[in-house]
């Protein structure tokens, strides 16, 4: 999931070097947290969150029976648990 998320996001953002992805897997679900450069946040969200939802739909299809959720998290919150 991480590789797929990076592949999708890399082609949308202006600062691909600032992309970070963290995957949290469970038995029935997968949560993918995506961090982008602050200037790219609007590009990833898209109009009415359409781009973010489209990426989430692709991840859900790739997840199979598990539920996949894509969250756009602020850069300062990424890795706070580590």
C-alpha positions as CSV (number, residue, x, y, z in Angstrom):
1,X,0.0,0.0,0.0
2,X,2.8,2.4,0.8
3,X,4.4,2.0,-2.6
4,X,1.1,2.4,-4.4
5,X,0.3,5.5,-2.4
6,X,3.7,7.0,-3.1
7,X,3.3,6.2,-6.8
8,X,-0.1,7.9,-7.0
9,X,0.9,11.0,-5.0
10,X,4.3,11.5,-6.6
11,X,2.5,12.4,-9.9
12,X,0.2,15.0,-8.3
13,X,2.5,17.0,-6.0
14,X,5.1,19.7,-6.8
15,X,7.5,18.5,-4.0
16,X,7.7,14.7,-4.3
17,X,10.8,14.7,-2.1
18,X,8.6,15.7,0.9
19,X,6.2,12.8,0.6
20,X,6.0,10.4,3.5
21,X,3.7,7.5,4.0
22,X,3.0,5.3,7.0
23,X,0.8,2.2,6.9
24,X,-1.0,0.9,9.9
25,X,-2.4,-2.6,9.2
26,X,-5.0,-4.6,11.1
27,X,-6.9,-7.8,10.4
28,X,-9.8,-6.1,8.7
29,X,-8.5,-2.7,7.8
30,X,-5.5,-0.7,6.6
31,X,-4.9,3.0,7.4
32,X,-2.5,4.8,5.2
33,X,-1.3,8.2,6.5
34,X,0.1,10.6,3.9
35,X,2.2,13.7,4.6
36,X,2.8,16.2,1.8
37,X,4.5,19.6,1.6
38,X,2.1,22.3,2.8
39,X,2.0,23.9,-0.6
40,X,0.8,20.5,-2.1
41,X,-2.0,19.9,0.3
42,X,-4.7,21.6,-1.8
43,X,-3.5,19.7,-4.9
44,X,-3.8,16.3,-3.2
45,X,-7.2,17.1,-1.7
46,X,-8.5,18.4,-5.0
47,X,-11.8,20.2,-5.5
48,X,-14.3,19.0,-2.9
49,X,-11.7,16.3,-1.8
50,X,-12.2,14.5,-5.1
51,X,-8.6,13.7,-5.7
52,X,-8.1,12.4,-2.2
53,X,-11.3,10.2,-2.5
54,X,-10.1,8.9,-5.8
55,X,-6.8,7.8,-4.3
56,X,-8.7,6.3,-1.4
57,X,-10.9,4.3,-3.8
58,X,-7.8,2.9,-5.6
59,X,-6.3,1.9,-2.3
60,X,-9.5,0.2,-1.3
61,X,-9.6,-1.8,-4.5
62,X,-6.0,-2.8,-4.0
63,X,-6.7,-3.8,-0.3
64,X,-9.1,-6.5,-1.4
65,X,-11.4,-7.6,1.5
66,X,-9.8,-5.3,4.0
67,X,-11.1,-1.7,4.4
68,X,-8.5,0.9,3.3
69,X,-8.6,4.5,4.6
70,X,-6.3,7.3,3.4
71,X,-5.6,10.1,5.8
72,X,-3.8,13.3,4.9
73,X,-2.0,14.2,8.1
74,X,-0.1,17.4,9.0
75,X,3.7,17.1,8.8
76,X,4.2,17.7,12.6
77,X,1.8,14.9,13.5
78,X,3.6,12.3,11.4
79,X,5.7,9.9,13.5
80,X,4.6,11.5,16.8
81,X,4.0,8.0,18.3
82,X,7.5,6.8,17.6
